[in-house]
Amino acid sequence: MAEAQPQGTGKAAGGRSAQLAHTGLRPGWTTGACATAASTAAYTALLSGEFPDPVTITLPKGQTPSFALAVEELAPGRTAATAGVVKDAGDDPDVTHGALVRATVRALPAGSGVVFRAGPGVGTVTRPGLPLEVGEPAINPVPRQMMREHLAEVAGRHGGPGATADVEVEISVDHGEEIARSTWNPRLGILGGLSILGTTGIVVPYSCSAWIDSIRRGVDVARAAGRRHVAGCTGSTSEKVAVALHHLPEDALLDMGDFAGAVLKYVRRHPVERLTICGGFAKLSKLAAGHLDLHSARSQVDKGFLAELARRGGADEALAGAVAEANTGLAALQLCAAASVPLGDLVAATARDESLAVLRGAPVAVDVICIDRAGMVVGRAEPRGPGDARRGSPQR
């Protein structure tokens, strides 16, 4: 388990870190952070003969947690090295809590770079529509980048200036195939095990009642500070986009996670002049379809709904049918983008109008920003106030 816990800076009275502190819940570590720690330790042993224990890594936001090793195996002649880390998900009800994440590192010829392999318990992508190509191990882009950077640092420390990491990295998770049956991986076409995930390295714990209370506190703090514009964001990537586009201070940022309804209902009773909602395209397509809880266990992307929106945007029946049968929301978005159908903008506009319906005439203007997994804006809806709301919107 990690020997340090991510903490807020304590400097801000509002924003993401203050919300987390307010919940009293203990954060944990993603499978991506665990894989990075394990691969760093394994490569260090491959080059030096010694495993660092604990092994310290640097996360994308600068935190430097240390992880104790649960497995240390160095093959004869240093042909391979394996290190393992037990995932600690903190207080989050994560199905991978307690899972043993292993990394086995083997040297490759110079110029090979870092090659990733799926070991036992890690899935393989078999369908399009995910941020990885078909046939690739289900190790997401940010964890891959974290591992590459840490392995390059290890190469530099032990090989001198100009040294590069030319290695195969095989990630495995004990009992991962069994655990994956409790996830959406099989339905998404990720077969054979779990995905290695995480954009920040930190698992933010979500107790519904605690997190909704923290959202309310965030709104109160923003209003007390005189903020007239706040942003409800689904995660750290969307938060960065909202800041870049609107230059909002930290205490104007609400980490709403999956609880879009909690933000809208509280702002309805405690208005601000403007509310930006920023999040992943798939999540916000659920809001557009009328769902106020965006968690994957409680609402799903409705591809039939996306197909109807695509028709409104000019899609022919062949394209609409393909959207309805798409593997993921991202795949539907890509199909429409190739045909110049603005599905992202249509989802954003519909999500904005659904939000205005929930606000029930409160004096709040709403705009919506949809992003993809890389943080690129794929849809926007300009601010609209209660007097501009579409007629016939459902009241909630």
KEGU-129858 format. One line per field, with one value per residue (C-alpha): residue number from 0; residue in three letters; x, y, z. Coordinates in steps of 0.02 Angstrom, whole numbers, plus 50000, padded with zeros to 5 digits. Layout:
N
num	c(NUM  ...)
residu	c(Ala  ...)
xx	c(X  ...)
yy	c(Y  ...)
zz	c(Z  ...)
//
This chain:
396
num	c(0  1  2  3  4  5  6  7  8  9  10  11  12  13  14  15  16  17  18  19  20  21  22  23  24  25  26  27  28  29  30  31  32  33  34  35  36  37  38  39  40  41  42  43  44  45  46  47  48  49  50  51  52  53  54  55  56  57  58  59  60  61  62  63  64  65  66  67  68  69  70  71  72  73  74  75  76  77  78  79  80  81  82  83  84  85  86  87  88  89  90  91  92  93  94  95  96  97  98  99  100  101  102  103  104  105  106  107  108  109  110  111  112  113  114  115  116  117  118  119  120  121  122  123  124  125  126  127  128  129  130  131  132  133  134  135  136  137  138  139  140  141  142  143  144  145  146  147  148  149  150  151  152  153  154  155  156  157  158  159  160  161  162  163  164  165  166  167  168  169  170  171  172  173  174  175  176  177  178  179  180  181  182  183  184  185  186  187  188  189  190  191  192  193  194  195  196  197  198  199  200  201  202  203  204  205  206  207  208  209  210  211  212  213  214  215  216  217  218  219  220  221  222  223  224  225  226  227  228  229  230  231  232  233  234  235  236  237  238  239  240  241  242  243  244  245  246  247  248  249  250  251  252  253  254  255  256  257  258  259  260  261  262  263  264  265  266  267  268  269  270  271  272  273  274  275  276  277  278  279  280  281  282  283  284  285  286  287  288  289  290  291  292  293  294  295  296  297  298  299  300  301  302  303  304  305  306  307  308  309  310  311  312  313  314  315  316  317  318  319  320  321  322  323  324  325  326  327  328  329  330  331  332  333  334  335  336  337  338  339  340  341  342  343  344  345  346  347  348  349  350  351  352  353  354  355  356  357  358  359  360  361  362  363  364  365  366  367  368  369  370  371  372  373  374  375  376  377  378  379  380  381  382  383  384  385  386  387  388  389  390  391  392  393  394  395)
residu	c(Met  Ala  Glu  Ala  Gln  Pro  Gln  Gly  Thr  Gly  Lys  Ala  Ala  Gly  Gly  Arg  Ser  Ala  Gln  Leu  Ala  His  Thr  Gly  Leu  Arg  Pro  Gly  Trp  Thr  Thr  Gly  Ala  Cys  Ala  Thr  Ala  Ala  Ser  Thr  Ala  Ala  Tyr  Thr  Ala  Leu  Leu  Ser  Gly  Glu  Phe  Pro  Asp  Pro  Val  Thr  Ile  Thr  Leu  Pro  Lys  Gly  Gln  Thr  Pro  Ser  Phe  Ala  Leu  Ala  Val  Glu  Glu  Leu  Ala  Pro  Gly  Arg  Thr  Ala  Ala  Thr  Ala  Gly  Val  Val  Lys  Asp  Ala  Gly  Asp  Asp  Pro  Asp  Val  Thr  His  Gly  Ala  Leu  Val  Arg  Ala  Thr  Val  Arg  Ala  Leu  Pro  Ala  Gly  Ser  Gly  Val  Val  Phe  Arg  Ala  Gly  Pro  Gly  Val  Gly  Thr  Val  Thr  Arg  Pro  Gly  Leu  Pro  Leu  Glu  Val  Gly  Glu  Pro  Ala  Ile  Asn  Pro  Val  Pro  Arg  Gln  Met  Met  Arg  Glu  His  Leu  Ala  Glu  Val  Ala  Gly  Arg  His  Gly  Gly  Pro  Gly  Ala  Thr  Ala  Asp  Val  Glu  Val  Glu  Ile  Ser  Val  Asp  His  Gly  Glu  Glu  Ile  Ala  Arg  Ser  Thr  Trp  Asn  Pro  Arg  Leu  Gly  Ile  Leu  Gly  Gly  Leu  Ser  Ile  Leu  Gly  Thr  Thr  Gly  Ile  Val  Val  Pro  Tyr  Ser  Cys  Ser  Ala  Trp  Ile  Asp  Ser  Ile  Arg  Arg  Gly  Val  Asp  Val  Ala  Arg  Ala  Ala  Gly  Arg  Arg  His  Val  Ala  Gly  Cys  Thr  Gly  Ser  Thr  Ser  Glu  Lys  Val  Ala  Val  Ala  Leu  His  His  Leu  Pro  Glu  Asp  Ala  Leu  Leu  Asp  Met  Gly  Asp  Phe  Ala  Gly  Ala  Val  Leu  Lys  Tyr  Val  Arg  Arg  His  Pro  Val  Glu  Arg  Leu  Thr  Ile  Cys  Gly  Gly  Phe  Ala  Lys  Leu  Ser  Lys  Leu  Ala  Ala  Gly  His  Leu  Asp  Leu  His  Ser  Ala  Arg  Ser  Gln  Val  Asp  Lys  Gly  Phe  Leu  Ala  Glu  Leu  Ala  Arg  Arg  Gly  Gly  Ala  Asp  Glu  Ala  Leu  Ala  Gly  Ala  Val  Ala  Glu  Ala  Asn  Thr  Gly  Leu  Ala  Ala  Leu  Gln  Leu  Cys  Ala  Ala  Ala  Ser  Val  Pro  Leu  Gly  Asp  Leu  Val  Ala  Ala  Thr  Ala  Arg  Asp  Glu  Ser  Leu  Ala  Val  Leu  Arg  Gly  Ala  Pro  Val  Ala  Val  Asp  Val  Ile  Cys  Ile  Asp  Arg  Ala  Gly  Met  Val  Val  Gly  Arg  Ala  Glu  Pro  Arg  Gly  Pro  Gly  Asp  Ala  Arg  Arg  Gly  Ser  Pro  Gln  Arg)
xx	c(50000  50053  50136  50073  49899  49854  49804  49734  49849  49745  49765  49596  49429  49341  49369  49412  49537  49425  49277  49378  49438  49259  49196  49314  49341  49513  49577  49667  49770  49722  49777  49881  49977  50005  50067  50185  50257  50277  50358  50476  50533  50551  50656  50766  50800  50831  50969  51040  50998  50906  50721  50681  50560  50462  50461  50415  50330  50272  50090  50027  49982  50149  50107  50246  50171  50277  50219  50276  50315  50216  50314  50499  50563  50728  50758  50930  51049  50930  50832  50673  50615  50441  50373  50198  50095  49931  49802  49728  49570  49547  49364  49301  49196  49312  49305  49494  49531  49658  49705  49888  49955  50115  50238  50367  50503  50617  50755  50728  50851  50906  50780  50630  50560  50431  50316  50164  50093  49937  49981  49857  49710  49731  49611  49637  49537  49431  49311  49332  49271  49396  49551  49658  49673  49595  49720  49807  49819  49690  49817  49750  49850  49889  49956  50060  50133  50167  50261  50361  50416  50466  50558  50653  50705  50766  50864  50945  50994  51075  51134  51195  51146  51060  51010  50839  50717  50701  50594  50440  50322  50195  50059  49954  49825  49799  49620  49592  49486  49368  49359  49325  49160  49096  49142  49080  49236  49156  49014  49140  49239  49385  49414  49527  49532  49536  49587  49734  49657  49680  49712  49778  49838  49718  49553  49431  49309  49124  49002  48841  48786  48961  48999  48831  48859  49030  48951  48832  48976  49068  48921  48908  49094  49086  48935  49014  49169  49059  49083  48951  49011  49043  49084  49023  49152  49148  49334  49508  49522  49359  49409  49568  49465  49342  49485  49572  49415  49340  49490  49394  49475  49486  49343  49226  49256  49135  49191  49019  49079  48925  48805  48744  48573  48647  48731  48576  48454  48563  48599  48412  48389  48550  48574  48730  48725  48809  48840  48958  48941  49095  49124  49155  49045  48974  48929  48848  48749  48665  48621  48554  48443  48373  48482  48538  48651  48788  48869  48890  48801  48646  48632  48695  48737  48582  48644  48466  48450  48616  48552  48398  48508  48616  48461  48420  48595  48574  48628  48552  48474  48632  48734  48596  48590  48778  48768  48632  48743  48906  49008  49030  48979  49152  49129  48962  49046  49185  49060  48968  49127  49180  49014  49021  48869  48893  48841  48948  48863  48692  48727  48792  48640  48518  48610  48601  48413  48387  48487  48376  48224  48293  48330  48144  48164  48300  48398  48548  48622  48694  48824  48891  49060  49085  49262  49343  49461  49610  49526  49487  49324  49205  49044  48987  48824  48827  48748  48560  48452  48279  48189  48274  48237  48156  47970  47905  48058  48016  48006  48105)
yy	c(50000  50179  50259  50435  50501  50641  50796  50963  51112  51193  51360  51374  51394  51318  51213  51030  51006  51094  50986  50828  50886  50929  50752  50675  50531  50455  50461  50315  50271  50221  50063  50177  50246  50070  50009  50158  50122  49937  49965  50096  49977  49831  49930  49997  49818  49764  49896  49896  49727  49810  49849  50019  49990  50098  50166  50348  50417  50588  50606  50725  50860  50848  50735  50613  50460  50312  50133  49979  49828  49668  49571  49574  49448  49464  49331  49249  49355  49502  49450  49513  49595  49595  49710  49713  49843  49816  49945  50051  50139  50234  50253  50230  50072  50022  49841  49842  49890  49766  49700  49657  49752  49679  49747  49638  49730  49652  49735  49761  49809  49991  50102  49995  50120  50063  49924  49881  49706  49641  49508  49397  49496  49646  49662  49683  49804  49710  49846  50024  50176  50177  50288  50138  50042  49871  49739  49852  49809  49905  50023  50198  50343  50437  50284  50242  50417  50410  50246  50309  50463  50366  50233  50369  50443  50273  50249  50420  50384  50218  50238  50416  50564  50512  50341  50283  50156  50016  49890  49782  49818  49683  49737  49605  49604  49452  49387  49532  49432  49382  49561  49629  49535  49664  49807  49867  49801  49647  49753  49878  49741  49743  49557  49458  49573  49748  49916  50013  50183  50355  50534  50604  50447  50480  50394  50525  50437  50463  50436  50505  50600  50663  50720  50805  50897  50951  51018  51123  51189  51232  51335  51423  51465  51534  51643  51707  51755  51855  51738  51766  51626  51447  51287  51113  50990  50800  50780  50854  50859  50953  51069  51116  51153  51263  51361  51382  51444  51552  51596  51550  51553  51394  51439  51452  51270  51133  50953  50883  50710  50614  50721  50846  50849  50899  51051  51105  51083  51177  51318  51328  51372  51473  51556  51623  51726  51595  51409  51318  51130  51046  50860  50711  50692  50524  50585  50743  50644  50563  50735  50781  50626  50683  50587  50686  50549  50515  50365  50214  50102  50212  50279  50225  50313  50296  50271  50276  50450  50500  50434  50545  50696  50652  50650  50825  50875  50811  50629  50511  50347  50248  50359  50364  50175  50165  50285  50179  50025  50110  50027  50186  50367  50412  50298  50383  50553  50498  50432  50598  50701  50607  50655  50837  50809  50917  50786  50864  51033  50950  50856  51014  51116  50981  50959  51148  51148  51000  51095  51248  51136  51076  51256  51296  51478  51520  51673  51572  51569  51400  51351  51177  51113  50933  50864  50702  50596  50702  50863  50927  51023  50923  51019  51186  51273  51460  51533  51534  51600  51551  51666  51580  51401  51291  51270  51104  51059  50933  51000  50909)
zz	c(50000  49974  50123  50087  50057  49936  50030  49981  49991  50126  50036  49955  50042  49893  49740  49711  49854  49980  49927  49954  50125  50173  50139  50266  50145  50117  49937  49857  49704  49528  49441  49329  49478  49545  49375  49365  49536  49498  49327  49400  49536  49414  49289  49428  49483  49304  49287  49464  49539  49684  49707  49784  49927  49948  49771  49747  49591  49535  49486  49350  49477  49568  49716  49761  49846  49899  49874  49969  49861  49885  49753  49706  49577  49483  49350  49336  49233  49250  49096  49178  49338  49417  49552  49625  49718  49809  49757  49896  49835  49997  50046  49869  49840  49698  49638  49615  49796  49863  49691  49662  49511  49439  49312  49225  49130  48999  48897  48711  48573  48567  48482  48527  48652  48779  48720  48826  48844  48930  49058  49149  49215  49100  48955  48769  48661  48533  48471  48405  48498  48642  48659  48609  48446  48427  48483  48608  48793  48894  48971  48948  48874  49036  49130  48976  48977  49164  49143  48995  49092  49247  49148  49055  49223  49282  49120  49143  49324  49286  49107  49105  48993  48833  48897  48840  48904  48775  48866  48861  49005  49043  49165  49251  49391  49500  49475  49355  49233  49373  49441  49267  49261  49386  49267  49097  49010  48930  48859  48789  48704  48827  48850  48965  49114  49185  49113  49184  49214  49290  49234  49398  49486  49629  49663  49725  49842  49812  49952  49877  50032  50076  49899  49874  50038  49975  49814  49918  50020  49860  49797  49966  49965  49787  49827  49988  49887  49768  49620  49488  49374  49433  49339  49379  49311  49300  49337  49333  49142  49121  49262  49167  49011  49107  49184  49016  48930  49069  49181  49338  49510  49612  49727  49577  49529  49582  49569  49532  49479  49425  49526  49397  49479  49646  49568  49472  49616  49740  49617  49585  49770  49784  49614  49532  49373  49264  49275  49157  49148  49078  49058  48947  48794  48850  49025  48962  48833  48984  49052  48880  48888  49055  49179  49331  49402  49275  49360  49246  49371  49370  49192  49022  48859  48751  48573  48507  48581  48502  48335  48348  48387  48237  48126  48188  48137  47959  47972  47846  47899  47866  47981  48113  48110  48132  48280  48360  48345  48399  48535  48637  48640  48577  48428  48390  48401  48282  48155  48155  48147  47991  47910  47972  48085  48243  48370  48506  48488  48484  48645  48727  48677  48733  48899  48924  48893  49011  49142  49120  49143  49310  49362  49339  49297  49423  49366  49304  49128  49079  48951  48918  48858  48800  48792  48737  48842  48790  48847  48673  48657  48547  48580  48651  48688  48721  48879  48885  49026  49087  48968  48821  48874  48745  48760  48821  48924  49060  49236  49370)
//
